[in-house]
C-alpha cells in the first residue's frame, strides 16, 4: 500500500520541522500546521497535552542535544490514520547515531492528534 501524502508530510514535519528545528518561530509555525491543538504526546517521561506544552518540551529537549540532529532512519510507513517513522539522533556529517527510536502518530483531519515516541 502506498502511504498517503498527508501522512508523509506530517511524519516528516514532526521529526524535522519540529523536533530538529532550532529556530523557535519556524518550529511554532510547523507545530501549528502539524498537530491538533489538544495533541497528546506520550514518551518515557509521561504525557504532554497541547501544542504549547509540546513546544516547550521540544525546546527543552533541543537545549540538551548540543550538536546532535535528528535524521530519518528508514521509510515512512503507515495506513489510514496512522504514521510510523524511525529516526536516529547523530552529530552532523554522517557520523554514527548516538540514539535511535521511532515515532507513531495517530492522524485525524490532516493533523497529528496523538504521538508516541519510543527510544530503541
Secondary structure, 3 states (H helix, E strand, C coil): CCCCHHHHHHHHHHHHHHHCCCCHHHHHHHHHHHEEEEEEEEECCEEEECHHHHHHHHHHHHHHCCCCEEEECCCCEEECCEEEEEEEEECCCCCCEEEEEEEEEEEECCEEEEEEEEEC
